[in-house]
Amino acid sequence: MSQYSNDISTASDLVAQSGAGWGVDPENVARMKAQNRFRTGLDIARYTAKIMREDMEAYDADPSKYTKSLGCWHGFIAQQKMISVKKHLNTTKGTYLYLSGWMIAALRSEFGPLPDQSMHEKTSVPALIEELYTFLRQADARELGGLFRDLDAARAVNDDVAAKRAQSAIDSYETHVVPIVADIDAGFGNEEATYLLAKKLIEAGACCIQLENQVSDEKQCGHQDGKVTVPHSDFLSKIRAVRYAFLEMGVDDGVIVARTDSLGAGLTKQIAVSNEPGDLGDQYNSYIDGETILAADDISNGDVVIKQNGNLVKVKRLASGLYQFKEGSGFDRVVLDCVSALQNGADLLWIETEKPHLGQIGGMVDKIRETVPNAKLVYNNSPSFNWTLNFRQQVFDTWSESGKDVSEYERAALMSADYDTSELSLEADEKIRTFQKDAAEQAGVFHHLITLPTYHSVALSTDNLSRDYFGDMGMLGYVANVQRKELREGIACVKHQNMAGSDLGDDHKEYFSGDAALKASGSDNTMNQFG
């Protein structure tokens, strides 16, 4: 018996036992239960954690089975993204959402637009997770409502074939609810603060929390300068705090993404505690820049001296009080960060890079896998990269090194539209197209995400609409470039009343009031113009 049929049977028994019957239709009860499958955020977190674990296992067996997500800063955007995924791919498998701290800071803070420096309200993070899942659950309710109408219509004309088809679609229904990779920045404070916030994220539905190794009160965007990392002991304490939060909330297979910013971070706020040569603290300190001293006279007031490789070293300290890492140590620090995180409770890695370069990413992963063979990455396909210029220059350099004639190209000017149809640019575009697949199979990337895609796509579409509508096209600027395309491309929200829940409300009114229900979907509803 299907879950739907089982729920009808259960509701029938309850109604019968009530004696008076409550005036309730058991099938309507089953429909409402199907439309509200996830009662709490914890239901969602447990459900999606299982999906992620299965996807990670599938990737380990076959690296072509990588996963992808887009960053969303509003529930409606997440909803439309997942509706589109189901429409075009017929499944949500392998598709997640990404919750970007950058976009919360820029778009969701009560302070107004902020840089990505953890200055926004920490409560806005779980609040957005809850909002995203509210809209995804509403997408389920809306789509199932359409299937219930199909079933009723088939029954009304005694069309058994259509009724069975509708019933099958209901029984095999695939939810819009998918995993969210949630950015908790550097934890918004100490390890206790990280734990408390992680619990709120999990209660809201997060099955996967991404944590970075920057200093919480010095946090910078991963693609800006001035990043300051913490010693491993501090970061591992926060990883453990998140794990405790998952276990306390009963999400036993919750996923932790440990992000390292060490590739672009040249500073540390503190010298690590070291108890013996070769421990994590000693390894961290070995990368701090300084000069060997031979006598006490080499030390000035305020200097800090540590022992490095058997030598006394006066470390370089800036006017800010921060310590500087040795130039060129980023690669090794990344590897150490990643290995230590995986050995101490993290499940996935995030290496923030300055460009999308397969060789660079693969080189670091290969080194990590010498110690942790199944190491896997979440990779930021960032809009902060100039993808066009980066890949055109990569092709240019490859051609040049191989002896191919590149005299018709100017490397510094390869972004020019003049090159768009050139052989070099077409090869670069093909490398961009296959980048995610290639990185999954060659560089250990399990999950590809774009942090800020909808930020940029909304800006672009709004610019185009404003140009046309306020310009010579007038109303045609909206009709031709928005509404007509919505209709012809089957965009669900062209029926915006339906998308906002009008038909759902009509269904409920009919359940509650029967023939006396005052419904919005009558002949005078202008949405009928859209068929």
C-alpha positions in Angstrom: 0.0 0.0 0.0 1.3 3.5 -0.9 1.9 6.1 1.8 -1.0 8.1 0.3 -3.4 5.1 0.5 -2.1 4.3 4.0 -2.8 7.8 5.2 -6.4 7.6 3.8 -6.9 4.4 5.7 -5.5 5.7 8.9 -7.6 8.9 8.7 -10.7 6.8 7.9 -10.2 4.8 11.1 -9.7 7.9 13.2 -12.8 9.6 11.8 -14.8 6.4 12.4 -13.6 6.2 16.0 -14.6 9.8 16.6 -18.3 8.9 16.4 -19.4 12.2 15.1 -17.1 12.1 12.2 -15.8 15.6 12.6 -17.1 16.5 9.1 -13.7 15.5 7.8 -12.9 13.7 4.5 -10.1 11.2 5.1 -8.7 11.7 1.6 -8.4 15.4 2.2 -6.5 14.6 5.4 -4.1 12.3 3.4 -3.6 15.1 0.8 -2.7 17.7 3.4 -0.3 15.2 5.0 1.3 14.6 1.7 1.6 18.3 1.1 3.3 18.8 4.5 5.6 15.8 4.6 8.3 17.7 6.6 6.9 18.8 9.9 10.1 20.4 11.3 13.5 21.6 10.2 15.0 18.6 12.0 12.9 16.3 9.8 14.5 18.1 6.8 18.0 17.9 8.2 17.8 14.2 8.9 16.3 13.5 5.4 18.8 15.6 3.5 21.8 14.4 5.5 21.0 10.9 4.4 20.9 12.1 0.8 24.3 13.8 1.1 25.9 10.7 2.6 24.5 8.5 -0.2 25.8 11.0 -2.8 29.2 11.1 -1.2 29.4 7.3 -1.2 28.3 7.2 -4.9 31.0 9.7 -5.8 33.7 7.6 -4.1 32.6 4.7 -6.3 32.3 6.9 -9.4 33.7 10.4 -9.6 31.4 11.3 -12.5 28.6 11.4 -10.0 29.4 14.8 -8.5 26.8 17.2 -7.2 26.0 20.9 -7.8 24.3 23.9 -6.3 23.5 27.5 -6.8 23.6 30.2 -4.1 20.2 31.6 -3.1 19.4 34.6 -1.0 15.6 34.4 -0.9 13.1 31.6 -0.6 11.4 32.5 -3.9 14.7 32.1 -5.8 15.4 28.7 -4.2 11.8 27.6 -5.1 12.1 28.7 -8.7 15.5 27.1 -9.0 14.2 23.7 -7.8 11.0 24.0 -9.9 13.2 24.6 -12.9 15.5 21.6 -12.0 12.5 19.3 -11.9 11.1 20.7 -15.1 14.3 20.3 -17.1 16.0 17.3 -15.5 12.9 15.4 -14.2 14.7 14.8 -10.9 16.3 16.7 -8.1 19.1 14.1 -7.6 22.6 15.6 -7.3 21.1 19.1 -6.9 21.6 21.1 -3.7 21.2 24.7 -2.6 24.0 26.9 -1.2 23.5 29.5 1.5 26.1 32.2 1.1 27.2 34.3 4.0 28.3 36.9 1.5 24.8 37.2 0.1 23.3 37.4 3.6 25.6 40.2 4.4 25.0 42.1 1.2 21.3 41.5 0.9 19.7 40.4 4.1 21.1 42.4 7.0 19.1 45.1 8.8 22.2 47.3 8.6 21.8 47.4 4.9 24.4 46.1 2.4 27.6 44.9 4.2 30.9 43.4 3.1 31.5 39.7 3.8 33.1 40.3 7.2 30.6 38.6 9.6 29.1 41.9 10.6 25.5 40.9 9.8 23.2 39.4 12.4 24.0 35.8 13.1 20.3 35.0 13.5 19.8 35.9 9.8 21.6 32.7 8.8 19.1 30.2 10.4 16.3 32.5 9.4 17.2 32.3 5.7 17.5 28.5 5.9 14.0 28.3 7.4 12.8 30.7 4.6 14.4 28.6 1.9 12.7 25.4 3.1 9.4 27.1 3.6 9.3 28.0 -0.1 10.5 24.5 -1.1 7.8 22.9 1.0 5.2 25.3 -0.6 6.5 24.2 -4.1 5.7 20.6 -3.0 2.2 21.5 -1.8 1.5 23.4 -5.0 2.7 20.7 -7.4 0.9 17.9 -5.4 -2.3 20.1 -5.5 -2.1 20.0 -9.3 -1.8 16.2 -9.2 -4.8 15.9 -6.9 -6.8 18.0 -9.3 -5.7 15.6 -12.1 -6.9 12.6 -10.1 -10.2 14.3 -9.3 -10.8 15.2 -13.0 -10.0 11.7 -14.1 -12.4 10.2 -11.5 -15.1 12.7 -12.6 -15.2 11.3 -16.1 -14.5 7.6 -15.0 -11.1 7.6 -16.9 -9.4 4.8 -15.1 -6.2 5.1 -17.1 -5.8 8.8 -16.3 -6.7 8.1 -12.7 -4.0 5.5 -12.3 -1.5 7.7 -14.0 -2.3 10.5 -11.5 -2.2 8.1 -8.6 1.2 6.8 -9.7 2.5 10.4 -9.9 1.3 11.0 -6.4 2.8 7.8 -5.0 6.2 8.3 -6.6 6.3 12.1 -6.0 9.8 13.6 -5.6 10.1 16.5 -3.3 11.7 19.9 -4.0 13.4 19.7 -0.6 17.2 19.1 -1.2 20.3 19.5 1.0 21.6 23.0 1.8 25.3 23.7 2.3 25.1 26.4 4.9 27.9 29.0 5.4 28.5 29.7 9.1 31.5 31.9 8.3 34.2 31.5 11.0 31.5 30.6 13.6 30.6 34.2 14.7 32.7 34.0 17.9 34.4 31.3 20.0 33.6 27.6 20.0 30.6 28.0 22.3 29.1 30.7 20.0 29.8 28.4 17.0 28.0 25.5 18.7 24.9 27.6 19.6 24.6 29.0 16.1 25.1 25.6 14.6 22.2 24.2 16.6 20.0 27.0 15.2 21.1 26.2 11.6 20.3 22.5 12.2 16.9 23.2 13.8 16.1 25.3 10.7 17.0 22.3 8.4 20.7 22.4 7.6 22.3 19.0 7.2 25.6 20.5 6.1 27.6 23.3 7.7 30.6 25.0 6.2 33.1 26.5 8.6 36.3 28.4 7.7 39.6 28.8 9.5 39.8 32.6 9.6 39.8 34.6 12.8 36.1 35.3 13.6 36.5 39.0 14.4 39.0 39.6 11.5 37.0 37.6 8.9 37.3 38.7 5.3 35.7 37.5 2.1 37.8 34.6 0.7 38.6 36.6 -2.5 39.8 39.7 -0.8 43.0 40.7 0.9 43.8 40.8 4.6 42.7 37.3 5.6 44.0 36.0 9.0 43.9 32.3 9.9 43.8 30.7 13.3 46.0 27.8 14.7 44.6 24.3 14.1 43.6 23.8 17.7 41.2 26.7 17.5 39.7 25.5 14.3 39.4 21.9 15.3 37.5 23.0 18.5 34.9 24.7 16.3 34.6 21.6 14.1 34.0 19.5 17.2 31.4 22.1 18.4 29.5 21.7 15.1 29.7 17.9 15.4 28.4 18.0 19.0 25.5 20.2 17.8 24.6 17.6 15.0 24.7 14.8 17.5 22.7 16.6 20.2 20.0 17.4 17.6 19.8 13.8 16.5 21.3 14.4 13.0 23.9 11.8 13.4 25.1 11.8 9.8 25.3 15.6 9.5 28.0 16.8 7.2 30.8 19.3 8.1 32.8 21.2 5.4 36.1 22.5 6.6 37.2 25.5 4.6 40.8 26.7 4.5 41.7 30.2 3.4 45.4 29.6 3.8 46.2 29.8 0.1 45.4 33.5 0.1 45.9 34.3 3.8 49.3 35.6 4.7 48.7 36.5 8.3 48.0 34.9 11.7 46.8 36.6 14.8 48.5 34.3 17.3 51.4 31.9 17.7 50.1 28.3 18.2 50.7 26.5 21.4 53.2 23.7 20.9 54.0 20.9 23.4 56.5 19.0 21.4 58.4 19.2 18.2 56.4 18.2 15.1 52.9 18.6 16.7 50.3 20.7 14.9 51.2 23.8 16.8 54.9 23.4 15.9 54.0 22.8 12.3 51.8 25.9 12.2 54.5 28.0 13.7 57.1 26.7 11.3 55.4 28.7 8.5 55.6 32.0 10.4 58.2 34.3 8.8 61.1 35.6 10.8 64.9 35.9 11.1 67.3 33.7 13.0 68.9 35.4 16.0 72.2 34.5 17.6 72.2 36.6 20.8 70.0 38.6 23.1 71.2 41.8 21.6 69.4 40.8 18.4 66.1 41.3 20.3 64.4 44.6 20.6 61.6 45.7 22.9 58.4 44.1 21.9 60.0 41.4 19.7 58.6 37.9 19.9 61.0 34.9 19.6 60.0 31.3 18.9 62.0 28.1 18.2 61.9 27.0 14.6 63.7 23.9 13.4 66.1 24.1 16.4 66.8 27.8 15.8 65.7 30.9 17.7 63.7 33.0 15.3 62.5 36.6 15.8 59.1 36.5 14.0 57.9 39.3 11.8 55.1 41.2 13.5 53.2 44.0 11.8 52.1 47.2 13.3 48.6 45.6 13.7 50.1 43.0 16.0 49.6 40.3 13.4 52.3 37.8 12.4 53.3 37.2 8.8 53.6 33.8 7.1 56.5 32.9 4.9 56.0 33.8 1.3 55.2 30.7 -0.8 54.0 28.6 2.1 50.3 28.7 1.2 50.3 25.3 -0.6 51.8 23.4 2.3 49.6 25.2 4.9 46.5 24.2 2.8 47.5 20.6 2.8 48.2 20.6 6.6 44.8 22.4 7.2 42.9 19.8 5.2 44.6 16.7 6.5 44.2 17.8 10.1 40.5 18.7 9.6 39.7 15.4 8.0 41.5 13.5 10.7 39.5 15.4 13.4 35.9 15.2 12.3 35.4 17.1 9.1 33.7 15.3 6.1 34.5 17.5 3.2 37.0 20.2 2.3 36.8 23.6 0.8 40.0 25.2 -0.6 39.4 28.8 -1.5 41.6 29.6 -4.5 42.4 32.8 -6.4 41.5 31.3 -9.8 39.8 28.2 -11.3 42.8 26.2 -12.3 42.5 22.4 -12.6 46.2 21.8 -12.1 46.4 23.9 -9.0 43.4 22.3 -7.4 44.4 18.8 -8.4 47.9 19.3 -7.1 46.7 20.1 -3.6 44.2 17.3 -3.6 46.8 14.7 -4.7 49.0 15.8 -1.8 46.1 15.6 0.7 45.1 12.1 -0.6 48.6 10.8 0.2 47.4 10.8 3.8 43.6 10.7 3.4 42.8 8.7 0.2 39.1 9.6 0.0 39.5 13.3 0.6 36.7 15.2 -1.3 36.2 18.9 -2.1 33.4 21.4 -2.2 34.6 23.9 -4.7 33.5 27.5 -5.1 33.0 28.3 -8.9 33.1 31.9 -7.8 31.8 34.9 -9.8 34.9 36.6 -8.2 36.9 34.9 -10.9 37.0 36.3 -14.4 36.3 32.9 -16.0 36.6 34.2 -19.6 39.9 35.8 -19.1 41.4 33.1 -16.9 40.6 30.3 -19.3 41.7 32.2 -22.4 45.0 33.0 -20.7 45.4 29.3 -19.7 44.9 28.2 -23.3 47.2 31.0 -24.5 49.9 29.8 -22.1 49.4 26.2 -23.0 49.7 27.0 -26.7 52.7 29.2 -26.2 54.5 26.5 -24.2 53.8 23.9 -26.8 55.2 26.1 -29.6 51.9 27.0 -31.2 51.8 30.4 -32.9 49.9 32.9 -30.6 51.1 36.0 -32.4 47.6 37.0 -33.4 46.6 37.2 -29.7 47.4 39.8 -27.0 47.4 38.0 -23.7 46.5 41.0 -21.6 43.6 41.9 -23.9 42.0 38.4 -24.3 38.8 39.5 -22.6 38.1 41.6 -25.7 34.9 40.7 -27.6 37.1 40.7 -30.7 38.4 37.3 -29.7 34.9 35.8 -29.0 34.8 33.6 -32.1 38.5 32.9 -32.3 39.9 29.3 -32.1 41.6 30.1 -28.8 38.3 31.4 -27.2 36.3 28.5 -28.4 38.8 26.1 -26.8 38.7 28.2 -23.6 34.9 28.0 -23.6 34.9 24.3 -24.0 37.3 24.0 -21.0 34.9 26.2 -19.0 32.0 24.0 -20.1 33.7 20.8 -18.9 35.5 22.3 -15.9 33.1 20.8 -13.3 33.2 17.4 -14.8 37.0 17.5 -15.2 37.5 18.8 -11.7 35.2 16.0 -10.3 37.1 13.3 -12.1 40.6 14.7 -11.9 40.8 16.8 -8.8 38.5 15.3 -6.2 35.7 17.8 -6.4 32.5 16.2 -5.0 30.4 19.3 -5.0 30.5 22.3 -7.3 28.7 25.5 -6.3 28.4 29.1 -7.5 28.2 31.3 -4.4 26.5 34.4 -5.9 24.9 33.5 -9.2 21.4 34.8 -8.4 22.9 38.1 -7.2 24.4 38.7 -10.6 21.5 37.2 -12.6 18.9 39.4 -10.9 21.1 42.5 -11.5 21.5 41.6 -15.2 17.8 40.9 -15.8 16.7 44.0 -13.9 19.1 46.1 -15.9 17.7 44.8 -19.2 14.1 45.3 -18.1 14.8 48.8 -16.8 16.6 49.8 -20.0 13.7 48.6 -22.2 10.7 49.5 -20.1 11.9 53.0 -19.3 13.3 53.5 -22.8 11.6 53.4 -26.2 10.1 49.9 -25.8 7.8 50.9 -23.0 5.4 48.2 -22.0 6.7 46.0 -24.8 9.9 45.8 -22.9 8.1 43.8 -20.3 5.8 41.9 -22.5 8.3 40.7 -25.1 11.2 40.1 -22.9 9.5 38.8 -19.8 5.9 37.6 -20.0 6.0 36.3 -23.5 9.1 34.3 -22.7 7.5 33.0 -19.5 4.6 31.7 -21.4 6.6 30.1 -24.2 9.2 28.6 -22.0 6.7 27.2 -19.5 7.8 29.3 -16.5 5.5 28.3 -13.6 5.4 31.7 -12.0 3.7 33.3 -15.0 0.6 32.3 -12.9 1.8 34.3 -10.0 -1.4 33.9 -8.0 -1.1 30.2 -8.2 2.6 30.4 -7.2 1.7 32.5 -4.2 -0.7 29.9 -2.9 -4.1 31.0 -4.2 -5.2 27.5 -5.4 -3.9 25.9 -2.2 -6.0 28.3 -0.3 -9.0 27.4 -2.4 -8.5 23.7 -1.8 -8.4 24.3 2.0 -11.5 26.5 1.9 -13.3 23.7 0.1 -12.1 21.1 2.6 -13.3 23.3 5.5 -16.5 24.9 4.1 -17.6 22.6 1.2 -20.0 24.3 -1.3 -20.1 27.4 0.9 -16.4 28.1 0.2 -15.7 31.5 -1.4 -12.9 30.6 -3.8 -10.6 32.9 -5.9 -10.3 30.6 -8.9 -13.6 31.5 -10.6 -14.2 32.7 -14.1 -13.2 36.3 -13.2 -9.7 35.3 -12.2 -7.4 36.8 -14.8 -5.0 34.0 -14.4 -7.4 32.0 -16.6 -5.9 34.0 -19.5 -2.8 31.9 -19.2 -4.5 28.5 -19.8 
